[in-house]
Amino acid sequence: MILTYIESREKKVKKSSLEALSEARRKAAEFGITAAAVLIGTGMEALAAELPSFGASKVYLLENASLDRYSTQDHAAALAGLVKKLNPKAVFFSATAMGKDLAPRLAARLGVGLASDCTRVSVRDGGFEYTRPIFAGKALLTFRLTSSPEVVSLRPNVFPLAPAAGAGEVIREAVEIPAAQARAEVTEVLQESGGEIDVTEADIVISGGRGMKGPENFELLREISALIPRSTVGASRSAVDSGWIGHQHQVGQTGKTVSPNLYLAFGISGAIQHIAGMSSSKVIVAVNKDPDAPIFKVADFGVVGDLFQVIPPLKEELKKLRG
């Protein structure tokens, strides 16, 4: 089988995990094997019921109350135990912040290789072939893993969702976490107010850079985001370092990598570190006063002008469309 780790937040499955499961089902079909999924924590029955409709023939529930809050060490130990028992051909993750944290720790526990942040998975000569961007997105690397099982993380918003008809079996697995093994405990989770979509999950990302001139002007981007479904606000490193917006919004080499259907860049010059985090977007639109800004080299559409003159009419047009 191909096993997919399903990430959840507030008892909701993350869309990026369903994308990974959909890709697992497609690749499993090429090998004539099955796709399965794993959820960690208690009270996951309703989520488990959703997964067969995306191709999971079996859903494993690793149940232990101590696993309800994500802990790198405990989740890696629980998942490693299941993988050793099942011996799947591969274990798929979504390359979210959690996936990028957990996948390498699982690979280390199993003593196997890791294919990280992949944008393509192919089947060739009876095995998997992976493709991922390297050198800040300037080149693509295609490679294979020689160890088994293969641990893989897939870039969000790259692999299409594929609902599938079918029933799945839910299998409960009790997990014991010895007290002596637990060296850290999650005591509290602090969430940002507002309930904004994570930049890696959004279909449209509206980002601002140094050209926004201050934290108060990011409200202009939030006003646009409020008019567009499945959109959220992003930022360049310079805006984050200036304290204008939280780090969780940062797009780039030292932030998050995004692949939305549409990326809007306001007042972002286009440093290579930022380009590395958003160049795989389906469509890129840039607004900048400098006609020689590097962002225009990767943009599909560009507006040379003052963003404070561009945003108001854009907002009005969006309001008309919604009306």
C-alpha beads as a LAMMPS data file, in Angstrom:
LAMMPS data file: protein, C-alpha beads

323 atoms
322 bonds

1 atom types
1 bond types

-500.0 500.0 xlo xhi
-500.0 500.0 ylo yhi
-500.0 500.0 zlo zhi

Masses

1 110.0

Atoms # bond

1 1 1 0.000 0.000 0.000
2 1 1 0.820 3.698 -0.064
3 1 1 0.096 5.246 3.332
4 1 1 -0.813 8.942 3.674
5 1 1 -0.506 10.916 6.893
6 1 1 -3.634 13.045 7.331
7 1 1 -3.168 16.368 9.084
8 1 1 -6.107 17.935 10.890
9 1 1 -6.824 21.223 12.627
10 1 1 -9.748 21.676 15.017
11 1 1 -11.227 18.341 13.895
12 1 1 -11.085 19.304 10.224
13 1 1 -8.933 17.597 7.594
14 1 1 -6.501 19.932 5.870
15 1 1 -7.064 20.254 2.126
16 1 1 -3.370 19.670 1.451
17 1 1 -3.604 16.227 3.088
18 1 1 -6.503 15.305 0.811
19 1 1 -4.338 16.366 -2.142
20 1 1 -1.594 14.011 -0.922
21 1 1 -4.138 11.194 -0.477
22 1 1 -5.513 11.793 -3.975
23 1 1 -2.011 11.492 -5.424
24 1 1 -1.396 8.348 -3.370
25 1 1 -4.530 6.785 -4.850
26 1 1 -3.465 7.669 -8.400
27 1 1 0.012 6.209 -7.945
28 1 1 -1.272 3.141 -6.071
29 1 1 -3.558 2.393 -9.029
30 1 1 -0.537 2.365 -11.354
31 1 1 1.107 -0.279 -9.168
32 1 1 -2.096 -2.251 -8.627
33 1 1 -1.950 -1.709 -4.862
34 1 1 -4.163 0.199 -2.407
35 1 1 -4.042 3.630 -0.817
36 1 1 -4.501 3.969 2.938
37 1 1 -4.572 6.864 5.393
38 1 1 -3.618 7.412 9.011
39 1 1 -5.070 9.822 11.575
40 1 1 -3.460 10.389 14.971
41 1 1 -5.433 11.323 18.091
42 1 1 -8.831 10.637 19.633
43 1 1 -12.304 11.569 18.378
44 1 1 -11.325 11.227 14.721
45 1 1 -14.183 8.961 13.629
46 1 1 -16.005 11.666 11.630
47 1 1 -12.794 12.613 9.808
48 1 1 -12.046 8.962 9.064
49 1 1 -15.449 8.672 7.386
50 1 1 -14.458 11.384 4.867
51 1 1 -11.275 9.732 3.643
52 1 1 -12.636 6.793 1.588
53 1 1 -14.251 9.362 -0.724
54 1 1 -10.704 10.449 -1.641
55 1 1 -9.418 6.936 -2.229
56 1 1 -8.450 5.477 1.148
57 1 1 -9.383 1.798 1.212
58 1 1 -8.246 1.618 4.857
59 1 1 -8.085 4.331 7.500
60 1 1 -5.899 3.700 10.542
61 1 1 -6.716 5.543 13.764
62 1 1 -3.781 5.794 16.170
63 1 1 -5.605 6.577 19.391
64 1 1 -4.088 8.029 22.519
65 1 1 -5.279 11.142 24.352
66 1 1 -1.689 12.345 24.701
67 1 1 -1.524 12.595 20.891
68 1 1 -4.447 15.014 20.566
69 1 1 -1.974 17.912 20.507
70 1 1 0.808 17.649 17.963
71 1 1 4.143 16.623 19.428
72 1 1 6.983 15.922 17.023
73 1 1 8.523 13.218 19.176
74 1 1 5.332 11.359 20.109
75 1 1 3.721 11.561 16.668
76 1 1 6.913 10.332 15.008
77 1 1 7.120 7.390 17.436
78 1 1 3.462 6.430 16.940
79 1 1 3.689 6.700 13.161
80 1 1 6.965 4.764 12.999
81 1 1 5.360 1.901 14.901
82 1 1 2.504 1.668 12.396
83 1 1 4.811 1.917 9.376
84 1 1 7.033 -0.882 10.679
85 1 1 3.930 -3.033 11.148
86 1 1 2.392 -2.327 7.716
87 1 1 5.597 -1.992 5.661
88 1 1 4.002 0.210 2.961
89 1 1 5.702 0.957 -0.335
90 1 1 5.697 4.675 0.511
91 1 1 4.443 7.145 3.117
92 1 1 3.061 10.419 1.722
93 1 1 2.829 13.708 3.634
94 1 1 1.784 17.183 2.648
95 1 1 4.755 19.580 2.761
96 1 1 3.116 21.892 5.302
97 1 1 4.978 23.160 8.356
98 1 1 3.860 20.024 10.220
99 1 1 4.635 17.708 7.322
100 1 1 8.121 19.173 6.911
101 1 1 8.679 18.624 10.628
102 1 1 7.290 15.101 10.904
103 1 1 8.373 13.462 7.627
104 1 1 12.152 13.771 8.177
105 1 1 11.808 12.560 11.766
106 1 1 9.915 9.496 10.574
107 1 1 12.553 8.869 7.893
108 1 1 15.303 9.145 10.527
109 1 1 13.545 6.676 12.848
110 1 1 13.136 4.218 9.978
111 1 1 16.657 4.804 8.629
112 1 1 15.358 5.565 5.119
113 1 1 15.607 8.401 2.593
114 1 1 13.280 11.373 2.223
115 1 1 11.934 13.104 -0.899
116 1 1 10.942 16.557 0.340
117 1 1 8.646 19.238 -1.150
118 1 1 8.008 17.314 -4.378
119 1 1 6.054 18.894 -7.225
120 1 1 5.801 15.716 -9.299
121 1 1 5.687 11.971 -8.669
122 1 1 6.149 9.644 -11.634
123 1 1 6.189 5.876 -12.021
124 1 1 9.085 4.652 -14.148
125 1 1 10.757 1.262 -14.516
126 1 1 8.735 -0.173 -11.667
127 1 1 9.581 2.536 -9.152
128 1 1 8.894 6.104 -8.118
129 1 1 10.698 9.076 -9.610
130 1 1 10.426 12.410 -7.796
131 1 1 10.843 15.998 -8.985
132 1 1 11.479 18.998 -6.733
133 1 1 12.753 22.558 -7.254
134 1 1 16.353 23.326 -6.214
135 1 1 18.624 26.397 -6.185
136 1 1 15.794 28.694 -5.101
137 1 1 13.536 27.378 -7.852
138 1 1 16.003 28.004 -10.688
139 1 1 16.274 24.296 -11.545
140 1 1 14.362 21.044 -11.107
141 1 1 15.905 17.899 -9.671
142 1 1 14.540 14.472 -10.662
143 1 1 15.699 11.578 -8.510
144 1 1 14.865 8.210 -6.955
145 1 1 15.075 6.809 -3.441
146 1 1 16.833 3.491 -2.955
147 1 1 15.542 2.726 0.553
148 1 1 12.155 1.355 1.588
149 1 1 9.623 2.497 2.570
150 1 1 9.963 5.777 0.697
151 1 1 9.022 8.855 2.744
152 1 1 7.689 11.697 0.604
153 1 1 6.277 15.179 1.201
154 1 1 4.226 16.826 -1.563
155 1 1 3.967 20.567 -2.111
156 1 1 0.428 21.863 -1.344
157 1 1 -1.765 23.200 -4.165
158 1 1 0.199 21.282 -6.812
159 1 1 -1.512 17.878 -6.873
160 1 1 -5.225 17.988 -7.801
161 1 1 -7.936 16.751 -5.494
162 1 1 -9.660 13.686 -6.890
163 1 1 -12.826 12.535 -5.100
164 1 1 -13.471 8.828 -5.604
165 1 1 -16.464 6.629 -4.910
166 1 1 -15.885 3.717 -2.605
167 1 1 -16.018 2.426 0.933
168 1 1 -13.158 2.131 3.344
169 1 1 -12.377 0.138 6.455
170 1 1 -11.584 1.966 9.694
171 1 1 -8.979 0.193 11.828
172 1 1 -8.270 1.319 15.381
173 1 1 -4.744 0.944 16.695
174 1 1 -4.027 1.625 20.377
175 1 1 -0.786 3.507 20.915
176 1 1 1.278 3.483 24.078
177 1 1 3.632 6.381 24.737
178 1 1 5.893 5.452 27.693
179 1 1 6.209 8.320 30.165
180 1 1 9.977 7.860 30.235
181 1 1 10.104 8.418 26.476
182 1 1 8.231 11.747 26.518
183 1 1 10.870 14.459 26.879
184 1 1 8.557 17.338 25.926
185 1 1 4.889 18.139 26.394
186 1 1 2.631 20.578 24.548
187 1 1 0.855 22.547 27.274
188 1 1 -0.866 25.234 25.222
189 1 1 -1.587 26.180 21.610
190 1 1 -1.889 29.893 20.839
191 1 1 -3.810 30.635 17.651
192 1 1 -3.903 33.844 15.672
193 1 1 -7.216 35.640 15.872
194 1 1 -9.243 36.130 12.715
195 1 1 -9.178 32.586 11.414
196 1 1 -7.258 33.431 8.234
197 1 1 -6.436 30.618 5.820
198 1 1 -2.800 29.512 5.927
199 1 1 -0.845 30.809 2.916
200 1 1 0.046 27.259 1.882
201 1 1 -3.651 26.296 1.747
202 1 1 -5.115 29.336 -0.017
203 1 1 -6.171 29.317 -3.661
204 1 1 -5.251 33.006 -3.928
205 1 1 -2.458 34.738 -1.996
206 1 1 -2.386 38.548 -1.791
207 1 1 1.101 39.557 -0.637
208 1 1 2.652 42.832 0.372
209 1 1 6.259 43.927 0.671
210 1 1 8.285 46.943 1.701
211 1 1 6.207 49.045 -0.675
212 1 1 3.239 48.754 1.736
213 1 1 5.080 51.359 3.858
214 1 1 3.629 50.272 7.186
215 1 1 1.536 47.730 9.131
216 1 1 -1.673 49.756 8.805
217 1 1 -1.627 49.371 5.023
218 1 1 -1.831 45.581 5.209
219 1 1 -5.479 46.199 6.099
220 1 1 -5.908 47.166 2.434
221 1 1 -4.823 43.666 1.448
222 1 1 -7.115 42.099 4.050
223 1 1 -10.014 44.098 2.593
224 1 1 -9.270 42.616 -0.839
225 1 1 -8.948 39.138 0.667
226 1 1 -12.367 39.522 2.338
227 1 1 -13.890 39.926 -1.128
228 1 1 -12.268 36.810 -2.634
229 1 1 -13.158 33.275 -1.447
230 1 1 -10.288 30.958 -0.472
231 1 1 -7.802 33.838 -0.363
232 1 1 -5.401 35.053 2.308
233 1 1 -2.713 37.654 2.942
234 1 1 0.993 36.937 2.504
235 1 1 4.129 39.025 2.925
236 1 1 7.762 39.334 1.983
237 1 1 10.551 38.897 4.507
238 1 1 11.224 42.649 4.644
239 1 1 7.629 43.321 5.720
240 1 1 7.790 40.607 8.371
241 1 1 11.207 41.722 9.650
242 1 1 9.818 45.253 9.963
243 1 1 7.125 43.916 12.276
244 1 1 4.278 44.901 9.979
245 1 1 2.744 41.403 9.893
246 1 1 3.297 38.034 11.580
247 1 1 5.902 35.510 10.453
248 1 1 3.190 32.957 9.643
249 1 1 2.350 35.100 6.587
250 1 1 5.901 35.121 5.210
251 1 1 6.401 33.676 1.739
252 1 1 9.915 32.808 0.628
253 1 1 12.995 30.732 1.258
254 1 1 12.959 31.485 4.995
255 1 1 9.147 31.494 5.149
256 1 1 6.590 29.287 3.446
257 1 1 6.487 27.906 -0.079
258 1 1 3.158 28.480 -1.830
259 1 1 1.610 27.328 -5.102
260 1 1 -1.746 29.135 -5.343
261 1 1 -3.841 29.503 -8.469
262 1 1 -3.210 33.268 -8.288
263 1 1 -0.433 35.199 -6.544
264 1 1 -0.821 38.976 -6.229
265 1 1 2.379 40.823 -5.266
266 1 1 1.993 44.434 -4.113
267 1 1 5.152 46.449 -3.483
268 1 1 7.426 43.392 -3.597
269 1 1 10.680 43.912 -5.503
270 1 1 11.264 40.207 -6.067
271 1 1 14.427 39.148 -4.248
272 1 1 15.480 35.618 -5.160
273 1 1 14.603 34.410 -1.650
274 1 1 10.993 35.527 -2.173
275 1 1 10.808 34.177 -5.719
276 1 1 11.873 30.763 -4.386
277 1 1 8.731 30.606 -2.280
278 1 1 6.133 31.577 -4.900
279 1 1 7.494 30.935 -8.406
280 1 1 5.403 27.757 -8.768
281 1 1 2.156 29.788 -8.525
282 1 1 -0.161 29.158 -11.484
283 1 1 -0.584 32.880 -12.318
284 1 1 1.510 35.744 -10.883
285 1 1 0.417 39.397 -10.987
286 1 1 2.856 42.065 -9.759
287 1 1 2.298 45.729 -8.923
288 1 1 5.426 47.854 -8.431
289 1 1 6.537 51.422 -9.140
290 1 1 9.942 50.247 -10.395
291 1 1 9.689 48.962 -14.002
292 1 1 12.998 47.106 -13.515
293 1 1 11.885 45.237 -10.377
294 1 1 12.951 41.550 -10.583
295 1 1 9.391 40.452 -9.726
296 1 1 8.333 41.346 -13.282
297 1 1 10.648 38.655 -14.680
298 1 1 8.492 35.915 -13.163
299 1 1 5.123 37.694 -13.355
300 1 1 2.521 36.694 -15.946
301 1 1 0.978 40.166 -15.685
302 1 1 2.548 43.342 -14.350
303 1 1 1.349 46.806 -13.413
304 1 1 3.970 49.558 -13.207
305 1 1 2.412 52.028 -10.804
306 1 1 1.701 53.111 -7.260
307 1 1 -0.036 50.270 -5.406
308 1 1 -2.044 52.834 -3.393
309 1 1 -3.587 54.014 -6.666
310 1 1 -4.118 50.474 -7.978
311 1 1 -5.755 48.906 -4.916
312 1 1 -8.851 51.202 -4.574
313 1 1 -10.203 50.640 -8.123
314 1 1 -9.369 46.940 -7.849
315 1 1 -11.403 46.741 -4.652
316 1 1 -14.325 48.526 -6.300
317 1 1 -14.300 46.118 -9.243
318 1 1 -14.283 43.167 -6.862
319 1 1 -17.251 44.603 -5.020
320 1 1 -19.144 44.900 -8.328
321 1 1 -18.363 41.275 -9.160
322 1 1 -19.606 40.111 -5.770
323 1 1 -22.725 42.258 -6.119

Bonds

1 1 1 2
2 1 2 3
3 1 3 4
4 1 4 5
5 1 5 6
6 1 6 7
7 1 7 8
8 1 8 9
9 1 9 10
10 1 10 11
11 1 11 12
12 1 12 13
13 1 13 14
14 1 14 15
15 1 15 16
16 1 16 17
17 1 17 18
18 1 18 19
19 1 19 20
20 1 20 21
21 1 21 22
22 1 22 23
23 1 23 24
24 1 24 25
25 1 25 26
26 1 26 27
27 1 27 28
28 1 28 29
29 1 29 30
30 1 30 31
31 1 31 32
32 1 32 33
33 1 33 34
34 1 34 35
35 1 35 36
36 1 36 37
37 1 37 38
38 1 38 39
39 1 39 40
40 1 40 41
41 1 41 42
42 1 42 43
43 1 43 44
44 1 44 45
45 1 45 46
46 1 46 47
47 1 47 48
48 1 48 49
49 1 49 50
50 1 50 51
51 1 51 52
52 1 52 53
53 1 53 54
54 1 54 55
55 1 55 56
56 1 56 57
57 1 57 58
58 1 58 59
59 1 59 60
60 1 60 61
61 1 61 62
62 1 62 63
63 1 63 64
64 1 64 65
65 1 65 66
66 1 66 67
67 1 67 68
68 1 68 69
69 1 69 70
70 1 70 71
71 1 71 72
72 1 72 73
73 1 73 74
74 1 74 75
75 1 75 76
76 1 76 77
77 1 77 78
78 1 78 79
79 1 79 80
80 1 80 81
81 1 81 82
82 1 82 83
83 1 83 84
84 1 84 85
85 1 85 86
86 1 86 87
87 1 87 88
88 1 88 89
89 1 89 90
90 1 90 91
91 1 91 92
92 1 92 93
93 1 93 94
94 1 94 95
95 1 95 96
96 1 96 97
97 1 97 98
98 1 98 99
99 1 99 100
100 1 100 101
101 1 101 102
102 1 102 103
103 1 103 104
104 1 104 105
105 1 105 106
106 1 106 107
107 1 107 108
108 1 108 109
109 1 109 110
110 1 110 111
111 1 111 112
112 1 112 113
113 1 113 114
114 1 114 115
115 1 115 116
116 1 116 117
117 1 117 118
118 1 118 119
119 1 119 120
120 1 120 121
121 1 121 122
122 1 122 123
123 1 123 124
124 1 124 125
125 1 125 126
126 1 126 127
127 1 127 128
128 1 128 129
129 1 129 130
130 1 130 131
131 1 131 132
132 1 132 133
133 1 133 134
134 1 134 135
135 1 135 136
136 1 136 137
137 1 137 138
138 1 138 139
139 1 139 140
140 1 140 141
141 1 141 142
142 1 142 143
143 1 143 144
144 1 144 145
145 1 145 146
146 1 146 147
147 1 147 148
148 1 148 149
149 1 149 150
150 1 150 151
151 1 151 152
152 1 152 153
153 1 153 154
154 1 154 155
155 1 155 156
156 1 156 157
157 1 157 158
158 1 158 159
159 1 159 160
160 1 160 161
161 1 161 162
162 1 162 163
163 1 163 164
164 1 164 165
165 1 165 166
166 1 166 167
167 1 167 168
168 1 168 169
169 1 169 170
170 1 170 171
171 1 171 172
172 1 172 173
173 1 173 174
174 1 174 175
175 1 175 176
176 1 176 177
177 1 177 178
178 1 178 179
179 1 179 180
180 1 180 181
181 1 181 182
182 1 182 183
183 1 183 184
184 1 184 185
185 1 185 186
186 1 186 187
187 1 187 188
188 1 188 189
189 1 189 190
190 1 190 191
191 1 191 192
192 1 192 193
193 1 193 194
194 1 194 195
195 1 195 196
196 1 196 197
197 1 197 198
198 1 198 199
199 1 199 200
200 1 200 201
201 1 201 202
202 1 202 203
203 1 203 204
204 1 204 205
205 1 205 206
206 1 206 207
207 1 207 208
208 1 208 209
209 1 209 210
210 1 210 211
211 1 211 212
212 1 212 213
213 1 213 214
214 1 214 215
215 1 215 216
216 1 216 217
217 1 217 218
218 1 218 219
219 1 219 220
220 1 220 221
221 1 221 222
222 1 222 223
223 1 223 224
224 1 224 225
225 1 225 226
226 1 226 227
227 1 227 228
228 1 228 229
229 1 229 230
230 1 230 231
231 1 231 232
232 1 232 233
233 1 233 234
234 1 234 235
235 1 235 236
236 1 236 237
237 1 237 238
238 1 238 239
239 1 239 240
240 1 240 241
241 1 241 242
242 1 242 243
243 1 243 244
244 1 244 245
245 1 245 246
246 1 246 247
247 1 247 248
248 1 248 249
249 1 249 250
250 1 250 251
251 1 251 252
252 1 252 253
253 1 253 254
254 1 254 255
255 1 255 256
256 1 256 257
257 1 257 258
258 1 258 259
259 1 259 260
260 1 260 261
261 1 261 262
262 1 262 263
263 1 263 264
264 1 264 265
265 1 265 266
266 1 266 267
267 1 267 268
268 1 268 269
269 1 269 270
270 1 270 271
271 1 271 272
272 1 272 273
273 1 273 274
274 1 274 275
275 1 275 276
276 1 276 277
277 1 277 278
278 1 278 279
279 1 279 280
280 1 280 281
281 1 281 282
282 1 282 283
283 1 283 284
284 1 284 285
285 1 285 286
286 1 286 287
287 1 287 288
288 1 288 289
289 1 289 290
290 1 290 291
291 1 291 292
292 1 292 293
293 1 293 294
294 1 294 295
295 1 295 296
296 1 296 297
297 1 297 298
298 1 298 299
299 1 299 300
300 1 300 301
301 1 301 302
302 1 302 303
303 1 303 304
304 1 304 305
305 1 305 306
306 1 306 307
307 1 307 308
308 1 308 309
309 1 309 310
310 1 310 311
311 1 311 312
312 1 312 313
313 1 313 314
314 1 314 315
315 1 315 316
316 1 316 317
317 1 317 318
318 1 318 319
319 1 319 320
320 1 320 321
321 1 321 322
322 1 322 323
